[in-house]
Amino acid sequence: MSNIQHPICSPLKPLTDNLFSQRRLARRKILSAATIKADERLAGYLDLQARDDVLRIDTLSYQDEIPIVIAHSYFPAKRTPGLLDKFSGANSISTALRRIGIDDYSQQWVTISARLPSAQEARLLGMSTSAPVFVKESLDCSGRIPIKFGENVLCAPRISFRFDFKEISSAEQPLAGKPRSGKAQARKSRSSAPFKV
C-alpha cells in the first residue's frame, strides 16, 4: 500500500465531501442497519430519553476501492423518518438527509483519538491489528437539534487530517448535545482538549 496517495481530510467535513473534493472515488457499503434503543450515552448526545428509538447504520467506506473507514452513525428515529430508505443507493448521508427534508445542518464538535483495532475492524479494513486506527466522534445538528452522532474508525496509515484553524474559528459556536453522564462528559473533554471545535 506504500504507493497510495493518502487523502488529507478536514475533521469538520463529511468523509465523502473530503474525498470528492480531492477527486477520489468514495464508495460506501452498508454493513448493517437496525433500530436500537438509546442508552444513556446516546440519549445524552442526541437529546433523547433513554430507550428512545435510534436508527443505527454501519457502513464501510472506500478510497479508490481500498477500505479506509468504518462508520457507525446514529440518528434519532423520530427526527429522521424514512432515512434508511433514502440512504440506499444515495452513497451519502448528506444526500439522504436532504431527501427527507433536512438540508440545513452542521457539525457541532469533533473528537479524535487513537487506538489499536479490534480483530473485526482490522479484517474489514484489511490491516494489521498492530497498526493504529483513528477514532473520530462527532455530532451534527440542525440548528440546535441533534440529528446524528457519528463514530468513525479510520485506518491511520491510509489517511491524514488537516486542521484549518480559520475554518475551525468560523465554525465555532456553543456545543450542543452535551452528554448527561459525568463520565461521558469527562471523556469528551479529554479527547477534545488539543483542538477547540
trRosetta pair geometry for C-beta under 8 A, 3 or more apart (Angstrom, degrees):
i j d omega theta_ij theta_ji phi_ij phi_ji
1 4 5.2 -23 -179 -1 77 123
1 66 7.3 122 -126 -152 112 148
1 157 7.3 89 102 122 136 120
1 158 6.9 -62 167 -90 138 102
4 63 8.0 95 -169 104 125 120
4 64 7.7 -176 -136 61 103 136
4 66 6.7 -60 -114 37 145 169
4 158 6.4 -15 107 -134 146 89
6 158 5.8 180 -120 -178 95 39
6 159 5.8 -178 -171 -99 104 22
6 160 5.3 89 123 -9 127 97
7 18 6.3 99 161 139 127 109
7 19 5.8 -38 -126 -100 157 76
7 22 5.7 168 -132 54 95 161
7 24 5.9 -49 -86 -28 124 162
7 63 5.8 -138 -19 -123 127 150
7 68 7.7 59 29 177 120 172
7 158 8.0 27 25 148 83 76
7 159 5.8 -17 64 -125 85 78
7 160 7.3 -166 96 37 43 74
8 18 7.9 -137 95 -172 43 112
8 22 7.5 136 42 -80 73 145
8 160 4.8 -27 -109 80 72 104
8 161 7.3 118 -164 -136 65 8
8 162 4.7 49 166 -28 108 118
9 13 7.2 -138 -172 65 81 98
9 15 6.9 -17 -136 -122 142 61
9 18 4.1 22 -126 -162 87 160
9 19 7.8 -16 -93 -52 104 69
9 159 6.1 -8 5 -173 120 110
9 160 7.1 154 20 82 71 49
9 161 5.8 -43 72 -108 79 59
9 162 6.9 166 73 19 25 83
10 13 4.6 61 77 13 107 106
10 18 6.2 -170 31 -98 72 109
10 161 7.4 93 -118 -160 21 73
10 162 5.7 -48 -81 71 66 88
10 163 7.7 120 -136 -101 70 33
10 164 6.3 -30 -117 10 118 107
10 167 6.7 -38 -153 106 139 161
11 110 4.5 147 148 147 117 162
11 112 6.2 -95 -111 -48 147 127
11 136 6.3 -157 -138 -140 103 128
11 138 7.5 -178 171 -79 89 127
11 161 5.7 19 -45 -149 98 122
11 163 7.1 -5 16 -93 109 79
11 197 7.2 -2 96 -166 118 176
12 107 5.5 -176 -157 65 62 137
12 110 6.6 -120 -82 -17 56 142
12 167 6.0 -171 45 138 152 118
12 168 6.7 -164 -52 -90 141 67
12 171 5.8 160 -152 15 143 173
12 197 6.7 -139 -82 -162 102 130
13 17 4.5 -110 169 87 112 127
13 18 5.3 138 95 -57 117 86
13 21 8.0 0 141 -3 160 140
13 107 7.7 -130 -76 -4 22 142
14 17 4.6 92 62 5 84 106
14 18 7.2 -149 96 -7 44 86
14 92 7.7 86 131 -155 150 88
14 93 6.7 -156 -138 53 143 106
14 94 5.9 -140 6 -38 164 117
15 18 5.7 -59 -155 34 33 112
15 19 6.4 18 157 -10 69 109
15 26 6.8 157 129 -148 89 135
15 61 5.7 72 126 124 150 173
15 69 5.8 -111 -122 37 157 169
15 71 7.3 -124 -1 -67 145 136
15 152 7.2 160 -52 -129 127 154
16 19 5.8 -58 -142 43 34 105
16 20 5.8 32 161 -18 70 110
16 26 4.5 161 -126 121 74 155
16 28 7.5 -57 -71 -37 118 115
16 61 7.5 -127 -67 -141 80 137
16 91 7.1 131 -116 140 148 85
16 92 5.2 -113 68 -110 167 93
16 93 8.0 163 11 21 127 77
16 94 7.3 -136 63 15 123 114
17 20 6.1 -54 -136 41 26 107
17 21 6.2 28 160 -23 61 110
17 94 7.3 65 -51 -16 108 153
18 21 6.1 -64 -154 33 23 110
18 22 6.9 3 156 -2 61 110
19 22 6.0 -68 -152 45 34 101
19 24 4.0 -85 -171 73 87 115
19 25 7.5 -45 155 80 122 18
19 26 3.9 123 86 -65 141 117
19 63 6.0 -143 -125 -109 130 92
20 23 7.4 35 -174 -82 37 27
20 24 7.1 -95 -69 55 25 69
20 26 6.0 -71 -51 10 78 127
24 63 5.3 -21 172 -150 134 90
24 64 6.2 -82 -159 -39 90 87
25 62 7.4 -17 109 107 91 96
25 63 7.2 127 69 -161 65 40
25 64 5.5 105 44 -85 102 47
25 65 7.1 11 88 -30 130 70
26 61 6.4 -10 -166 -169 87 109
26 62 7.2 155 -151 74 40 60
26 63 6.8 -12 -97 -97 65 59
26 91 7.3 131 108 164 86 113
27 61 6.9 158 82 -152 43 59
27 62 4.7 -10 58 49 93 109
27 65 7.3 22 31 -87 134 54
27 91 6.5 -61 -135 -141 51 120
28 59 4.7 -4 -171 -180 109 134
28 60 7.1 146 -156 73 58 41
28 61 5.0 -26 -97 -95 75 79
28 62 7.7 -167 -77 13 31 77
28 71 7.8 -38 -134 32 117 128
28 91 5.4 154 29 -147 100 64
28 92 7.7 159 6 -63 136 38
29 59 6.3 149 73 -161 43 75
29 60 4.7 -15 58 58 100 93
29 61 7.8 -173 18 -77 68 33
29 62 7.5 53 -11 -20 101 108
30 33 6.1 -23 -173 -34 123 109
30 57 6.7 -63 -134 -167 99 97
30 58 7.4 98 -166 79 60 57
30 59 5.5 -44 -103 -101 46 83
30 87 7.7 108 -82 123 127 117
30 88 7.4 -37 -25 -102 150 75
31 58 4.3 -60 66 110 111 102
31 59 6.1 -179 2 -103 88 22
31 60 5.7 87 -51 -20 111 95
31 70 7.7 8 -15 -144 152 93
31 124 7.7 -11 -99 -129 141 139
32 56 7.8 4 108 112 94 97
32 57 7.7 -177 93 -149 51 40
32 58 4.7 21 50 43 83 115
33 55 7.2 -1 -171 -175 92 91
33 56 7.0 177 -147 92 47 57
33 57 4.8 1 -109 -109 93 73
33 58 7.2 -153 -69 25 51 68
33 84 5.5 123 169 -131 147 125
34 55 7.8 174 93 -150 30 54
34 56 5.6 -10 62 59 75 98
35 53 5.3 -10 -175 -163 113 104
35 54 7.0 149 -158 74 61 37
35 55 5.7 -36 -99 -95 71 61
35 56 7.6 154 -107 16 20 77
35 77 6.0 40 -133 -86 111 141
36 53 7.7 136 72 -153 31 55
36 54 5.4 -32 68 67 81 92
36 56 5.2 18 6 -7 120 123
37 50 7.8 44 159 169 98 61
37 51 4.8 -16 -169 -138 117 51
37 52 7.2 130 -154 61 64 26
37 53 6.9 -47 -101 -96 52 44
37 54 7.1 91 -164 18 8 93
38 42 4.3 -135 -149 94 85 114
38 43 4.4 114 141 -64 125 81
38 46 6.7 -118 -122 53 138 129
38 48 4.9 107 15 94 175 138
38 49 7.3 125 68 89 131 40
38 50 5.9 -136 97 -134 91 37
38 51 6.4 -65 54 3 76 11
38 52 4.8 6 14 56 125 79
38 53 7.5 -13 -20 41 91 4
38 54 4.8 105 -70 -29 84 123
39 42 5.4 87 48 18 67 100
39 43 6.8 -128 98 -7 30 96
39 50 6.7 5 -162 -138 25 92
40 43 5.7 -58 -143 39 28 114
40 44 6.3 32 157 -23 63 106
40 50 5.7 -13 -83 -95 60 117
40 180 6.7 -103 -179 66 89 110
40 181 5.5 84 137 -53 118 122
40 184 7.7 -167 118 -22 95 138
41 44 5.9 -57 -155 31 27 111
41 45 6.7 18 155 -11 63 107
41 179 6.3 -19 -144 -134 58 127
41 181 6.4 -44 -89 16 64 138
41 184 5.2 160 -121 -94 87 144
42 45 5.9 -58 -146 41 34 106
42 46 5.7 1 167 8 71 117
42 48 7.0 -14 125 46 82 126
42 54 5.8 -39 157 -66 144 167
42 74 5.8 -107 -137 164 118 157
42 149 6.5 -162 -135 47 76 152
43 46 6.5 -71 -131 54 22 90
43 47 7.8 -9 174 173 54 2
43 48 4.5 -106 -133 76 69 84
43 49 6.1 -31 -144 150 126 10
43 50 4.8 -66 -45 -73 160 56
43 52 6.7 120 -107 26 95 107
43 180 6.9 -28 102 13 95 125
44 47 7.9 16 -178 -70 22 39
44 177 7.5 98 136 176 59 67
44 178 7.0 -61 169 120 96 44
44 179 3.4 59 132 -145 140 60
44 180 4.0 -137 -104 8 105 75
44 181 5.8 -100 -48 4 157 81
44 184 6.0 133 72 79 156 152
45 74 7.8 76 88 83 130 132
45 139 5.9 -148 -171 -99 100 121
45 146 6.5 162 143 -160 64 161
45 149 4.5 59 129 -92 139 143
45 177 4.8 32 -172 169 51 111
45 179 5.8 -10 -58 -81 68 82
45 184 8.0 -108 -49 159 92 143
46 54 6.9 143 31 -108 169 118
46 74 6.8 -105 -58 122 136 111
46 76 5.0 160 171 -59 127 104
46 146 4.7 -152 -138 108 48 134
46 149 5.7 -95 -61 -21 94 118
46 177 6.4 16 -78 -136 22 115
47 76 7.8 -41 66 -66 74 149
47 145 7.3 -111 56 -147 145 57
47 146 5.2 146 12 23 103 117
47 176 7.8 -45 -40 168 128 93
47 177 5.9 -98 -31 -107 93 70
48 52 4.1 -121 178 46 121 145
48 54 7.2 -143 12 -69 172 102
48 76 5.7 178 -71 -114 123 114
49 52 5.0 110 60 -39 73 109
52 76 6.9 -4 129 -143 129 91
52 77 7.5 -166 153 31 86 99
52 78 7.3 -68 -176 -4 115 117
53 76 7.8 95 89 -167 66 54
53 77 3.8 -35 112 25 107 143
53 78 6.9 112 61 -34 103 82
54 74 5.2 -1 173 -168 124 97
54 75 6.7 148 -166 69 70 40
54 76 6.2 -45 -109 -103 73 40
54 77 6.1 -138 -98 -26 17 91
55 74 7.2 152 79 -155 51 45
55 75 4.5 -17 59 61 102 99
55 76 7.9 2 17 82 84 7
55 77 5.2 120 -31 -88 89 81
55 80 6.4 -103 27 83 135 122
55 83 6.1 156 83 62 166 124
55 84 6.3 -143 -161 -49 137 105
56 72 6.7 -15 -164 -170 100 85
56 73 7.1 151 -154 80 49 50
56 74 5.5 -12 -99 -100 74 74
56 75 8.0 -174 -73 22 31 71
57 71 7.9 4 106 109 84 98
57 72 7.9 159 82 -155 46 40
57 73 4.8 -16 61 62 92 103
57 75 7.5 22 1 0 104 110
57 84 6.9 175 -81 -106 119 88
57 87 6.6 -44 -125 123 162 172
57 93 8.0 165 75 -98 144 109
58 70 7.2 -5 -171 -177 92 89
58 71 7.0 168 -151 87 45 55
58 72 5.4 -9 -103 -103 81 68
58 73 7.7 -178 -79 21 34 71
59 70 7.5 169 87 -155 46 47
59 71 4.8 -6 58 56 92 102
59 73 7.3 11 8 2 106 112
60 67 5.6 -28 174 -135 110 115
60 69 7.3 159 -157 88 45 53
60 70 5.7 -19 -103 -102 71 68
60 71 7.8 -175 -80 18 24 76
60 124 5.7 -133 -107 178 131 114
61 67 7.3 117 81 -147 38 64
61 68 6.3 -50 96 60 86 82
61 69 4.3 -3 51 61 109 102
61 70 7.9 -165 17 -75 76 22
61 71 6.4 45 -15 -12 112 115
62 65 5.4 11 168 -121 137 19
62 66 6.0 135 -159 58 85 30
62 67 5.5 -51 -97 -88 77 47
62 68 6.7 117 -133 9 28 85
63 66 5.5 -32 69 61 75 90
63 68 4.9 26 0 -12 107 139
63 158 7.2 173 42 158 134 120
66 126 7.5 -105 -162 58 75 139
66 158 6.9 -149 126 -149 124 149
67 70 8.0 30 175 -56 113 76
67 124 6.3 -140 162 147 158 68
67 125 5.0 -147 112 -130 115 46
67 126 5.7 125 45 10 114 106
67 155 7.2 104 113 -22 74 136
68 125 7.2 67 -120 -141 17 98
68 154 6.3 8 156 -151 80 78
68 155 5.1 -106 -144 32 56 108
68 158 5.0 -128 -119 106 102 132
68 159 5.8 109 -175 -50 123 118
69 152 5.5 -17 -165 -169 111 109
69 153 6.9 146 -157 75 56 50
69 154 5.0 -15 -102 -100 84 75
69 155 7.4 -113 -64 4 46 79
69 159 7.8 53 -62 -48 96 156
70 121 6.0 -115 11 -133 153 87
70 124 5.7 65 -78 106 123 143
70 125 6.7 -88 -29 -59 104 101
70 152 7.0 155 82 -158 50 56
70 153 4.3 -5 58 55 101 105
71 150 6.4 -29 -163 -160 99 105
71 151 7.5 141 -161 79 51 50
71 152 4.8 -16 -105 -105 75 85
71 153 7.8 -155 -71 24 34 66
72 150 7.1 145 80 -159 56 54
72 151 4.3 -14 63 64 108 100
72 152 7.4 -164 26 -75 66 39
72 153 7.9 49 -6 -10 98 95
73 93 6.4 -153 -140 -102 167 146
73 148 6.0 -20 -167 -161 97 109
73 149 7.6 155 -157 81 49 46
73 150 5.1 -13 -106 -106 73 84
73 151 7.9 -162 -71 29 36 64
74 148 6.8 140 73 -156 52 56
74 149 4.6 -15 61 61 110 92
74 150 7.3 -167 22 -76 74 38
74 151 7.8 39 -9 0 106 97
75 79 7.3 -132 172 73 86 93
75 80 4.4 -39 163 35 128 155
75 83 5.9 -40 107 55 166 168
75 147 6.4 0 -139 168 86 65
75 148 5.4 -20 -91 -97 78 76
76 79 4.4 45 86 22 109 110
76 80 6.4 123 72 4 59 98
76 146 6.9 100 -17 100 124 89
76 147 6.8 -96 28 -132 97 43
77 80 6.6 -85 -136 56 25 83
77 81 7.3 61 168 -85 65 60
78 81 7.3 1 -153 -55 28 92
79 145 6.9 -176 -137 154 150 122
79 147 5.8 -126 120 -116 132 81
80 83 4.1 5 156 -40 107 134
80 97 7.2 -57 -130 -115 110 80
80 100 6.3 91 -158 95 64 157
80 102 7.1 -49 -107 -5 84 147
80 147 6.3 113 -61 -164 113 94
81 100 6.8 171 71 -159 58 133
82 85 5.3 -51 -169 40 73 115
82 86 6.0 66 137 -19 88 107
82 100 5.4 161 79 -106 103 120
83 86 5.8 -68 -151 43 34 106
83 87 6.0 36 155 -29 72 107
83 96 5.7 75 -165 152 77 115
83 97 7.0 6 -127 -88 108 58
83 100 5.7 -65 -85 -16 68 154
84 87 5.6 -52 -144 29 32 113
84 88 6.9 39 157 -27 62 97
85 88 6.2 -49 -159 20 31 112
86 90 6.3 28 150 -36 66 141
86 95 7.8 -157 152 121 99 76
86 96 4.4 132 111 -149 98 77
86 99 3.9 177 -159 89 135 136
86 100 5.6 -145 2 -41 160 95
87 90 5.4 -96 -151 35 33 120
87 93 6.7 -1 -118 -105 110 56
87 96 3.9 5 -83 -102 68 152
90 93 8.0 123 103 -68 126 19
90 95 4.2 -171 -178 95 118 123
90 96 4.8 167 60 -61 162 83
90 99 7.0 -119 -93 -15 144 141
91 95 7.4 34 64 35 61 142
92 95 3.9 77 81 7 112 107
92 96 6.6 -179 94 -10 60 82
93 96 5.5 -54 -147 38 36 113
93 97 6.2 36 155 -20 68 104
93 148 7.2 88 166 -121 139 162
94 97 5.9 -56 -149 36 28 109
94 98 6.5 29 152 -19 63 105
95 98 5.7 -54 -151 35 32 112
95 99 6.4 35 151 -24 65 105
96 99 5.6 -54 -152 31 32 115
96 100 7.0 12 156 -3 64 103
97 100 6.2 -67 -153 44 34 96
97 102 4.3 -68 175 78 95 105
97 103 7.0 153 116 -79 92 46
97 105 6.9 -61 151 21 152 138
97 147 7.2 83 -132 143 131 141
97 148 7.9 -78 -80 -37 136 132
98 101 7.6 73 -173 -56 33 8
98 102 6.8 -102 -80 72 31 52
98 103 4.5 55 -114 -88 84 97
102 105 6.0 22 164 -28 101 125
102 142 5.6 -93 -154 -77 105 147
102 147 6.2 155 -172 -149 156 163
104 142 5.9 89 90 -146 73 91
104 143 7.5 43 116 -41 108 74
105 140 5.3 56 151 168 122 102
105 141 6.1 -171 -154 97 91 29
105 142 4.1 -55 -90 -81 96 72
105 147 5.8 -67 -124 36 150 137
105 148 7.9 82 153 16 151 107
106 140 6.9 -171 100 -148 20 75
106 141 6.7 -22 61 60 65 73
106 171 7.0 -164 172 -153 130 102
107 110 6.4 20 160 -52 127 100
107 138 5.5 -30 -150 -179 112 123
107 139 7.1 121 -159 77 62 45
107 140 5.4 -44 -95 -94 56 74
107 171 7.4 8 71 177 86 139
108 138 7.9 144 50 -178 65 75
108 139 4.7 -36 50 90 110 99
108 140 6.9 166 -3 -111 85 19
108 141 5.0 46 -46 3 123 115
108 146 7.8 -68 3 -100 144 83
108 173 7.3 -79 -138 70 77 98
108 175 6.0 104 157 -144 111 57
108 176 4.8 -99 -133 39 160 93
108 177 6.4 130 66 26 154 112
109 138 6.7 -170 93 -141 49 61
109 139 5.7 23 46 36 81 102
109 175 5.4 10 -41 -124 134 102
109 188 7.9 59 123 -177 142 120
109 192 6.6 -19 180 -113 118 149
109 197 5.7 128 -140 100 61 81
110 136 6.4 -19 -165 -167 100 95
110 137 7.1 153 -156 82 49 52
110 138 4.6 -9 -103 -98 74 98
110 192 7.5 135 88 -112 46 103
110 195 7.7 -26 81 100 95 129
110 197 5.2 -24 38 97 90 142
111 136 7.3 163 83 -152 48 47
111 137 4.8 -2 54 55 96 100
111 138 7.6 -171 22 -71 60 55
111 188 6.0 -137 -47 -147 151 68
111 191 3.7 50 -169 123 129 125
111 192 4.7 -83 -97 -65 94 84
112 134 5.8 -16 -165 -171 100 111
112 135 7.1 154 -153 78 49 50
112 136 5.1 -11 -101 -101 81 75
112 137 7.9 -166 -73 23 38 66
112 161 6.8 -18 -123 -57 171 169
112 191 7.2 158 48 175 29 101
112 195 7.9 29 26 31 105 136
113 134 7.3 146 78 -159 35 61
113 135 5.0 -17 64 58 86 101
113 191 5.3 -70 -54 -130 110 107
114 132 5.1 13 -176 179 109 131
114 133 7.0 167 -149 84 65 40
114 134 5.7 -40 -95 -103 76 55
114 135 7.1 176 -90 12 23 81
114 156 6.6 45 -131 -83 110 144
115 132 6.8 152 85 -149 17 86
115 133 6.4 -22 68 59 66 85
115 135 6.3 13 19 -16 104 122
116 129 6.3 55 171 172 110 69
116 130 7.0 -27 -135 -127 121 25
116 131 7.8 125 -133 77 77 29
116 132 6.1 -76 -89 -108 52 57
116 133 7.2 86 -161 14 17 87
117 121 3.8 -134 -168 94 107 119
117 122 4.4 143 99 -57 130 80
117 125 6.8 -119 -118 32 165 135
117 127 6.8 96 18 81 152 114
117 129 5.9 -118 71 -126 87 61
117 131 7.5 6 7 77 111 73
117 132 7.8 139 -24 -163 79 25
117 133 4.7 83 -66 -19 92 130
117 153 6.9 100 -115 176 97 129
118 121 4.6 95 49 8 78 103
118 122 6.9 -143 90 -5 39 87
118 129 7.8 -39 155 -127 14 105
119 122 5.8 -56 -148 37 30 111
119 123 6.4 32 153 -22 64 106
119 129 6.1 -19 -95 -89 58 133
120 123 5.6 -54 -149 34 32 113
120 124 6.4 28 155 -16 66 106
121 124 5.9 -57 -148 38 31 108
121 125 6.1 10 161 -1 67 115
121 133 6.5 -55 147 -40 137 163
121 153 5.5 -77 -143 140 130 155
122 125 6.1 -68 -139 51 26 98
122 126 8.0 -152 167 25 55 4
122 127 5.3 -108 -147 76 74 74
122 128 6.4 -38 -153 145 126 12
122 129 4.5 -67 -57 -74 162 71
122 131 7.9 126 -121 49 104 92
123 126 7.6 24 -179 -70 27 40
125 133 7.4 161 -1 -98 172 121
125 153 7.6 -110 -53 119 135 104
125 155 4.7 164 -176 -71 132 114
127 131 5.2 -92 167 60 115 132
127 133 7.9 138 79 -72 150 96
127 155 5.4 163 -42 -131 150 115
127 157 7.2 159 -133 33 131 118
128 131 4.6 97 64 -5 91 100
131 155 7.5 25 119 -159 125 82
131 156 6.8 -162 157 53 91 100
131 157 5.7 -45 -172 -19 133 122
132 156 4.5 0 94 21 88 151
132 157 7.9 125 55 -35 72 79
133 153 5.2 10 162 -175 142 86
133 154 6.0 148 -169 70 83 43
133 155 6.2 -47 -113 -100 84 33
133 156 5.6 -164 -119 -23 23 94
134 152 7.9 7 104 106 90 91
134 153 7.6 158 81 -158 51 40
134 154 4.3 -14 59 60 99 107
134 156 5.2 122 -27 -86 84 88
134 159 7.1 -96 20 79 132 120
134 161 7.6 143 -132 -35 167 122
135 151 7.0 -13 -170 -169 94 82
135 152 7.2 159 -156 82 45 52
135 153 5.8 -13 -103 -103 73 66
135 154 7.7 -172 -77 19 26 79
136 150 7.4 -5 110 115 89 104
136 151 7.7 158 83 -155 52 35
136 152 4.4 -10 59 59 99 105
136 154 6.4 37 -5 -10 110 120
137 149 7.5 -7 -169 -178 88 87
137 150 6.8 166 -151 90 43 61
137 151 5.5 -4 -103 -104 79 68
137 152 7.8 -170 -73 23 34 70
137 188 7.6 -104 93 -115 141 90
137 191 7.3 38 38 127 120 159
138 149 7.5 172 87 -154 46 48
138 150 4.9 -5 56 56 89 105
138 152 7.8 8 9 3 105 108
139 146 6.0 -51 -173 -127 108 108
139 148 7.3 161 -155 89 44 57
139 149 5.5 -15 -105 -106 75 72
139 150 7.7 -169 -77 20 31 75
139 176 6.7 -153 125 83 133 84
139 177 4.6 -163 -168 69 152 148
140 146 7.3 106 81 -153 48 63
140 147 5.6 -56 103 64 95 88
140 148 4.2 11 47 56 114 101
140 149 7.9 -152 23 -70 73 31
140 150 7.3 49 -11 -11 103 110
141 144 6.1 -16 170 -152 138 18
141 145 5.9 146 -163 69 87 36
141 146 5.1 -51 -98 -91 86 45
141 147 6.4 135 -125 7 31 83
141 176 4.8 37 -65 74 159 150
141 177 6.6 -158 -71 -23 116 117
142 145 5.2 -25 66 65 81 98
142 147 5.2 50 -9 -27 100 132
144 176 5.3 -176 -156 -111 67 135
145 176 7.9 -57 -19 175 8 147
146 149 7.0 15 179 -51 124 87
146 176 6.2 -176 -62 131 88 112
146 177 4.2 88 -75 -83 134 124
149 177 7.3 -175 -81 172 103 148
154 158 7.8 -136 169 68 84 90
154 159 5.2 -63 169 46 123 149
155 158 4.4 27 99 28 112 114
155 159 6.5 113 75 0 67 103
156 159 6.8 -90 -136 51 26 85
163 168 6.7 7 -174 -39 87 135
163 195 6.3 -121 -134 -117 144 135
164 167 3.9 56 93 12 111 115
164 168 6.6 165 88 -15 57 84
165 168 5.2 -47 -139 39 41 115
165 169 6.0 47 157 -25 68 102
166 169 5.8 -52 -146 34 28 111
166 170 6.5 22 157 -14 63 107
167 170 6.1 -60 -148 39 28 106
167 171 6.3 16 157 -12 64 114
168 171 5.9 -68 -147 42 28 105
168 172 6.6 49 152 -52 64 94
168 195 7.1 -104 -138 -175 155 102
168 196 7.4 114 158 83 124 65
168 197 5.3 -80 -146 -105 107 89
169 172 5.8 -35 -154 -5 32 118
171 197 7.2 10 90 -159 117 80
172 196 7.0 26 -115 128 124 97
172 197 7.2 -117 -94 -143 79 35
175 178 5.8 83 117 -67 115 96
178 185 6.6 35 178 -108 96 104
179 184 3.7 -84 132 104 162 127
179 185 5.2 -152 68 -62 100 71
179 188 6.6 153 8 -12 120 138
180 184 7.7 44 56 50 46 127
181 184 4.0 78 73 10 108 105
181 185 6.6 -172 91 -11 55 83
182 185 5.6 -55 -146 36 32 113
182 186 6.4 33 157 -20 66 104
183 186 6.0 -54 -151 33 29 109
183 187 6.6 28 152 -18 62 107
184 187 5.7 -55 -151 35 34 113
184 188 6.4 32 154 -18 67 105
185 188 5.9 -56 -150 36 31 108
185 189 6.3 30 154 -20 65 107
186 189 5.7 -55 -147 36 31 111
186 190 6.5 31 157 -18 65 104
187 190 6.1 -55 -152 34 30 109
187 191 6.5 25 155 -16 64 110
188 191 5.8 -60 -149 39 32 110
188 192 6.1 9 163 -5 69 115
189 192 6.3 -68 -139 45 26 96
189 193 6.7 55 157 -61 61 87
190 193 6.0 -27 -157 -20 30 117
192 195 6.4 -88 -168 69 65 72
192 196 7.3 81 154 -106 100 39
192 197 6.9 -125 -156 38 110 85
